[in-house]
Amino acid sequence: MIGSSIHIRGVSTGEKLQHWEVLLEEWCFLIERYCRITNGEEYPFAFTERANVGILSGAAWRTGRIALEEFQDEKCKNGQKGQYGRVDLWMSGDEMHYPESGEFIEAKYKEIKLFEKNENLEPVLKAAYKDAKDSQNKDSEIDAIGVAFFPLWVNKSNFYSQKDQLSCLGTFIEKIKNIDSDAMAFCFPQQCLNSEANDKGNIYPGIVLLAKKV
């Protein structure tokens, strides 16, 4: 959780996605490992939605699941079956209580500027939820989850000290807890908090993930 630890991270799951706890913990560890190896010179979560789905898929494999990304399958859009599109991710596993037929994952991505008071995050999660429902409708035996990735960015000049960083991130996390979701995870690696700003003077301190089951 937020504090003076080397890495700031947190995972919270509700009853519907309780089996995602280990998955999301591994997701945090993979992000931290990437940032450690690149010494904070790259942000793995700032490379669009596709890259973030890949990290989640990697976490699935490392926690004993199997996973398949970006594959074509039948969908049901606006009540119309027989339409085909790409599913972002499918995961399954032989763990106790894990859905036998696996889970469809549909993702959305939006970069969020810290200190902006008018950022509305809920529509992003709702859009992911809707896409997940479209993927599920042709086969209701498979669970479906909408996932929203929110990389955070801020101008380096706004992060004056570690105390300011923790205060700012803590305020944002408290805000995002009020969004209706079934799972939340956040990860702010030390290398990202201490990294040099890009050519625009901005840094990406970390990312928040929200998930909601259909």
N, C-alpha and C positions, 0 to 999 in steps of 0.2 A: 504494500500500500504506500501512499504518499508519506514521505519521511526523509530521513537523511541517508537512506541506503544508496548503494552504488547505482542500482537500477530502480526506477520507479515503475511499478507494474501493479495490476490488479485484475482479478477475474471474479465475476459474480454471475451465477446461473440460477434461474428459477426452476420450478418443478418440471416444466415441459422440456427443458434442455439441460437437465442436471447432468446427463451423460457427456455433455460438452466441456465439463470443467477441465479435465486433463488435456483435451484437445486445445483449449484456449491457453492453458498454461504453456504448452509446448509451442504454440504460436508466438507467445511472448519471448520464449527462449530463442527461437529461430531468428526473430528480429534483432535481439540483443547480440547474437553470435555474428550475424551479418555486419552489424555496425562495429563490433569489436574488430573483425577481420579487416574491414575497410577503414578502420580508425575514424569513423564518423565522417568520412569524406563523401559517402553516398548514403542516401536514405532509401532503403528498399521499398518503403511504403509510399514513396512519392513518384512512382513510375506507373501511374494509372491503375485502373481496376484490375486489368489482366494480371499484372505482377502481384497484386495482393491476393488474388484467387490462388495463384501459384504457391504463395507462402502458406496459405491455409491448407492447400492440398499436401504440401510437404509435412505439415504438422499432423495431418491425418495418417500418412504413411508411417511416421515415426511413433505414433501411438497405437500401432497394430491394426489400423484400418486399411482398406484399399480405397483408391480414389481415381477418378477419371475426369479430366478437364476438357472443356470446349468441344463437346460432341453434339452431333445432330440428333434430334429426337422429335417425336410428335408432341405438339402442344395444343392447348385449347384456349384460344383467345376470344374474348367477348362471347363465350358460349359456343363458338364454332370449332368443332374438332377437325382433325385431318390437316392441320397446318403444321409446318415443320420449322424449327428454329434451333438455335444452339443453346444447350444447357451449360451454365458456367461451371458447375462442379457436381459430381455425384460421389458420395462416400458411403461405405458400408464396413461392417466388421463383425467379428464373431464374439464380441464381448457380451457379457450378461446385460440384459435390458436394452441392448442396441437394436434398433428396428431391423427386422430380418431382411427387408427389401431395400434397405439403405435410405438415403436422404438426397433429394435434389436441393442444390444450393444455387440461388440466384443473387447476384451481388450488384451493388451500386457504389459509386465512389464520388466523394466531394471534398475538396480541400477547404479547410476552415481557418479563417484568420482569427487568432486570439484577440481579445479586447473588442471584437465586433459584437454589439448587443443585439443586433437584429437578425443574426443567423438563425434560420429555421431548419433544424435537422430532421424533424419528423417526416416531411415529405420524401426525403431520400430513402428512409427505411420503409415507408409505405410503398414506394415504387418498387423496391426490391421484393417486398412481400407480395405485391401484385404479380410480378414476373414469376415468383415461386409458385403461386397459385395456378398460373397458366401452365406451368410445367407439370404440376401434379394432376390436373383435372383429367387427363387421359388415363391415369392409373392411380386411383385414390389409395391403393395399398402402400404406395411409397410416400413417406413423409416429405415435406417441403419446407425450407427455411429461407427467409429473406435476410440477407446480410448487408449491412452498410459499413463502408470503410470511411473514416474521417481523419485523414492526415492533418495535423495542425501546423500552421506556420505563423511566424511572427517576425517583425523586424528586429534585428539584433540589438538595436538601440533601446528596445523596450525591456530587454532582459538585463537589468543592471547588476544583479547579484543572484546567488543561488536562492536566497530567501525570496526574492521577487519571483523567480521561476516557480518555486514550489507553491507560492501563494496563488499565482496566476493559474497554474495547472490544476490546483486543488479546487479553485472556484469553478473552473470549466467542468471538472468531473462531477461536482455536486449538481451542476445544472443538467448535465446529460443523464444523471440518474433519474430525473423526473420523466424521461421519455418512456413510453410504454414499450417494453421489450422483454424478451425471455432470457437474454444473456448479454453481458457486457464485459469487455476486456479493454485494458489500456496498457500501453507500453511506451516509456520514455527513457531510452538508453542514455547512460551517462555520456557516451561519445557524441550523441546528438545534441545534448544540452550544452556541451562544451565545444561544439564544432565551430568552424569559421563560417561566416556568412557567405552566401553566394554573391554573384555579381550585382544582385539587386539589394543586397544588404539583409537578406532574409535567412532564417534558419528554420528547420523542421524539427521541433523537439520530440515528436512522437506521433502516435496514432491511437485512435479509439475505434473499437469495433462494437457494433450493435447487431443483434440477431433476434428475429421474431419467427416463431413457428406458425405455419398455416394450420 
